[in-house]
Amino acid sequence: MELGRRLAGELPPRGVVLLIGNLGAGKTTLAKGIVSGLGAADVDEVSSPTFTLIHEFGDGRAYHIDLYRLEEARQVESLGLEELFDRDAMVLIEWGERFPQLLPPQRTEIRMRALGNDEREIEVTNRGARTRACSVHTPVNALRRDEPSARPERSASMMKEMPVQTLPCLDLLAETPDILRGLMCDLSHEDASWKPAPDRFSVAEVLAHLSHAEGHCYRARVDQFLSETRPVLDPDDAQMHLHLYRDADAEDAFDHFEDQRDTNVEFLRGLPAEAGDRIALHAEAGEITLSQMLHEWALHDLGHVRQIAELVRARKYLAGAGKLGESYQLKP
């Protein structure tokens, strides 16, 4: 978000800005930083307008538009964007590159690509201007999705000694968003919403479950471990919350999951090693420690990584493999 705040001071206060990148590239997070940097709204007030399509901030100083769910140009035309383009405001658009014929020739394009380890490659280009002097291509460590994380440096060889952890599994938990982002890099809106069967999850629904579980299950349990003596943990089952996952938006769910995960890992890294010995009473497993729950958290992550990988394999790559794919027994 710090990058977005910095860009807010460099972008023209009036005009159209396209935020371009694959699912999970960080477009909504960048929009939050830009709107905040303009002083049009606080970060907590900015969310993805995936269902409402348009959000207005600062009495018309900024607009945030998400065209992810629209498939045809006539649907975009019905929004009346031309009127917004003529206003004295910054208009941020996600997925607008799919409808170039409906965009003004003079605009700014910010292209984003995830590099891993919370780093982004950012390219800012001014289209239709007399000069392209503002165009930059900067794959540098300073352009992270947010402030530099406390994640330890990785050695070149995984066989080398890794930094000592205060609690188990934190490196894996920190990597999960990047693993998912890589798996989903070629998915369209239709791909993310595809269900292999009516009773099976789509990628979007898996992401919605991960986002919900991150706060309402795992972080809530961590807080119970730390604030109560031998707390009783309520059971949590994805089947209990199916209504929350139905018709989920993949990008919004992923952004919310990643924001929560970054916050949670940073918090857990600040705990002493002995915090892992704190005890709670699980409704099914009985007495458990915080360290055991962190291992189960990792198991939960990896299970859904595998689930999304199977969905991606079946949706994006199986048909293209032709007869070579017939030996693969996929179970998405």
Helices and strands as residue ranges (DSSP letters): H 2-8, E 15-20, H 27-38, G 43-45, E 54-57, E 62-66, H 73-77, H 81-85, E 90-94, G 96-98, G 100-102, E 107-116, E 119-127, E 136-138, H 170-183, H 189-193, H 203-213, I 214-219, H 220-227, E 232-233, G 238-241, H 242-245, H 250-269, G 273-277, E 279-282, E 286-289, H 290-312, I 313-317, G 319-325
